[in-house]
């Protein structure tokens, strides 16, 4: 089944698809999983949380701001089971990079650790632009059963004091490694994975670092940690995904940790396809999985655009109908297999027109 999945974006549940992937067959897993920041009880529904009108209207607390001690425990339990599958499919010495959040990093890292991985490092994605989530207490003060004068004095006394959520300016990335088969050298010779490519450069031709930024911050930080800024075109104006990762960030990790030209990069939560796009641009193979049909269509469209640009750059002749399909971003794919109401979708290079 693995060969049928290579260079595919698969619409399905990762916990159903991963067991079909062959043991010790994947070079790198790079993913940005859901953190279930809104999954506080059994009433959480994806379609409700992801609705745009719910994201921009504050009905109680904005998405991701409600706290529950059980939240982290549930995340650990789920990510532990997922990490065991990832450990199984990775080659010995293969790396697992998982984006996380500062508040739940410890739960996710512990799940990866307990699944058998060696936690080698924590990468930091540093940025300056992010939404401030701290909330004023004026609304609660106004609801107090007291007179206007008391409320006014309380507001003055607590002026500037808000809920403990300061501006978050970094995202931690878990770096786990599957146990090598004997030494690093022997593992590399046998599986073509397990070492880092230190010829990769960051900032102003600097040695690779575990701190990354795509925003120009100041001369010192830019010198050591800056990656090329994403282009305006890269995401796609049609891309509705809320947390699209920068392409250069994914390219950096792939170049750093994959050796073979035939390396397979797996993303079990591929979203709008950034990991797959990065792998394709670098000439690597990929497997992308996502349960959201809208994101799957977006990922395929982004991959189609790369395919179209590749053909255009090589001066390939295409008929007007094919050009129109690419330019209008039509999603054309062949159905490979239907299972439990979901389809395996073919990659852009295997489109049946």
N, C-alpha and C positions, 0 to 999 in steps of 0.2 A: 504493500500500500504506500510505502514511503516514496517510491519512485513516481507514483501517480500524483503525489502532493507537491513535488518539487516545482518551484516557480509558479505556485498557485496561491490565490487568495481564497481561503475556505470559509464559507459561511456556516458556522456551527459553534457549539459549546466546546471550549478547550478541553474540559474534563472528559468529553466524549471522543474528541478527535485525537488527543495526545496518545491514548493507549494504542492507536493504530500505527503509530510511528515506530520504526524499528529501533531496537536497543543500540546504543553506542553509534549513532549515525549522524548526529548533529554537531557542528563545530562550535557554534555560538548561539546562545539565547539572549536576545536583547528585547526588552519589553517595558511597557508602561502600563501596569495593571490597574484595574479599578480599585480604589481604596475604600469604597463603601462608606464614604463620609456621611451619606444621608441615610444609610440603611440602619435605622435605629430600632425598628420593630418589624413585625411580620407584614405590615401594611405597605412597606416600601415597594414601589413599582417603577421599573426603569422608564416606561413611557411617560409617567407622571413627572419624575424628577428631571428628565431630559427635555421636557417641553420648554420652549423658549419663553413663554409668558410666565412660567414659574421661576425662571432664572432671573428675570428682571423686575419682578414684583415681590416686595417683601411682605409676605402674609404672616409670618411668625419670625422665623430665623432664616437667613439666606442659606442656600445649599452649602453643606459642609461645615456649618458652625454649631450644630447641636452636639452636645457631648453625652456620652454614655460609656461607663466603664466596660460594659459588655462588648462594645464596638470593637475594641482591640482584640479581645479574646476570640470573637467570631472571625475576625480577619486572620488571626494566627492559624486557627483551625483550618480555614479554607486554603490559605496560602501554603500551609505545610503539605497538604495532600497534593496540591498542584506542583510544588517544588520536588516532591518525590518522583512525579512523572518526568519532570524536566531533568532531574538527575539521571534517570534511566536512559533517556534518549540522547543525552550528551555523550560525546566520546570521552574516554579518560583524559583528564587534563583540560577538558573544555570549560569555557567560562560562561557564567550566568550573570548578566547585568540587568538589574531591575530598578527602574525609577521608583521613588517612594515619596513620602511626605515627612517633614520634620517631626510631626506629632506621632506618626505611626511607624516610623522607621524601625524602632526597636522590635516591634511585633513581627514585621516582615523579615528583618534580618535574622531574628531568632528562628522563624519558620524555615528559612533557607538553611541555616546552620543545623537545625535538628533533622532536616531531610538528608543530611550527609555531606553537604558542601563545606569546604574550607572558606571561611570569610577572609579574603585576601586584603580587601581595602574598602574604603568608602569614597566614591567620587562625589565631588560637589559641583553642581551647576549653579554658578553665581550670576545673579541678574539684579537689575535696579528697578525694573518696572513690574509692579504687582499691585493688585487691589488691596486697599487697607480694609480689614474686616472688623476692627475695633468699633464697638457700638457705644453711643452716648446713653446715659441713664435718664435723660429728660423725659422720655416717654413714660418710664416707670414712676418718676417723681410726680408727674402730672396726675397719675392715677392714685396717689396716696390720699388717704382720708384725712386731709388737714387743710388749713386755710392757705390762701394765695401767698401771703407774706412769708409763711414758713417754707413753702415750696420755692419761692424766689431765692431766699437765703440759702437753701440747700443746694440749689443749682449753682449759685455763686461759689459756695464752699467746695463743690466737686467739679468746678469748671476745669476741663481738660482731662479729667479722670474718666477712663472708659474701660470696657471689658478687656481682659488680658489677652489681646490678640494684636500684637504689633505687626508692622509690615514685614512679611516674610520675603526674604531676598535670596534664598537658596533652595535647591532641591537635592536631597541626598540620593545617590545611586549605589545600591548594594552591588558589590563585586564578589561573587562566589566562584569557586573553582572545584570541579570534580577531581577527586583523588587521582593523581597520576599513576600510571602503570610503571612501577620501578622509578628510575631517576627522571628528571626533566628531559635530559638528552635522549634517553631511551624511549620515553613517551613521545617526544617530538619526531623521532625517526620512524616510529611505528604508526602514529596517528596524525601527524602534521598539525598538532595543536598543543598548547600548554605553555608557550613562551610569549613574551611581548615583543613587538617590533619597535625597538627604540630609535629607529631611523625616522619614525614619524615625528614631525615637528609641530610645535604650538607657539603662539605668540610670535615674537620676532626670532624665529629659528631656534627656539629653546627646546630642551629635552622634554619629552612628554610628562605631563603632570596630572594629578588627580583632581585638580581644580580647573574648571572650564568656564568660559564666559563668551557670549556672542555680542555683548554690549561693551562699548568703549567706556571705561570707568575712570581710570587715570593712567598715567604713563607707566608706572611700576606694574600694576595689575595687568594692563594690556600687554606689556612686554613678555610676561611669563605665561599668561593664561588665555589670551584672546584667540578665538577661532573666527574664521570668516563669517561675516554677518549674513543671515539668510536673505535671499533675494525676495522681492515683492511677489514674483511669479511663482515661487517655489511651493507655497501652500495651496494656491488655486483659489480664485474668487468664489468658486462654488463650494468650497470646503466648509462644512458646518460643524466639524469637530471642535470641541471647546478647548482642548489642550494639545494642539499639534506640536510635536517636538521639532526642534530645529534640525534640518537635514545634516548640517555640518557636524552636529553633536554625534549623531548616529554614525556618520562616516568615520569620524575620529575613532570611535570605539571599535568599529569593524576593522579598520586598518591596523589598529593597535593589537588586536587579539586574534586575527585569522591569518593563517599562513598559506594554505592551499588555494590554488586558483579555482578549485571545485568546491570550496567551502560552502556549507549549507548554514544559513542564518535563519533561526526560527524566532518568530514573534507570535506567542499565543494570544495576544491582545493587540492585534496589528492596527486597530482603529482606522484612520484614514490612510494608512499605508507607508508612513515615513521610513520605517525600518526596511521594508521591501524595496522602496524607491532607492534608498541609500545602497542596499546590497546590489541592486541591478546596475546602478551607476558605476559601482566599483567592479563590476564584472563577476560578482559572486552569485550563488544561487540562494533562493529563499523559500520559506514556507510561512504564510501568514494566515492566522485564524482570528475570526471575530464573530460574535453572535449578533451584531447589529447590521442588518441588511443595508441600511443607508450608508454606513461607513465602508462596507465591503464594496459597494458601487463606486464610492469616491476613490477608494484605493485603486480599483481597477482603472478608473479614468486617469488617475495620475500616472499609472504605469503605461497606459496607452499613449499618453502625451510624450513620455520618454521614448517609447518605441517610434512614434511619429517623427520626433526630432532626430532620432538616430538615422532613420531612413532619409530624412531631408538633408542631414549633414553629409550623408554618403551619396547624395544626388541620385537616390533610387527613383525610378519612375513609378508613380502611382496614378491610377485612374481617378477621375474627378469624384466619383462616388466614394472611394476610399478616403480621399483627402477630406471630403465633406464630413464623413463619419468621424474622423479624428478631430477636425476643427470644431465640430459641434459637440464633441465629447460624448457621443452616443456610447452606451455601454453594450457591447456586443460580446457574448460569450456562449460557450457550449456547455450544456449540462453534462457532467461526467457521471454523477451518481446521486440518487435521491435516497436519503436515509432519515427517518423520523421527521419528515416534512421539511428537511433542509437539504440544500444542494451543495455539491462541490463545484466551484466555479473555476473555469479554466483561466489561465494567465493570458495577458494580452498577446503573447507570442504564439498562442495556439487558438486564437479566435476563429470561430467558424462563421464566415460571412455568407 
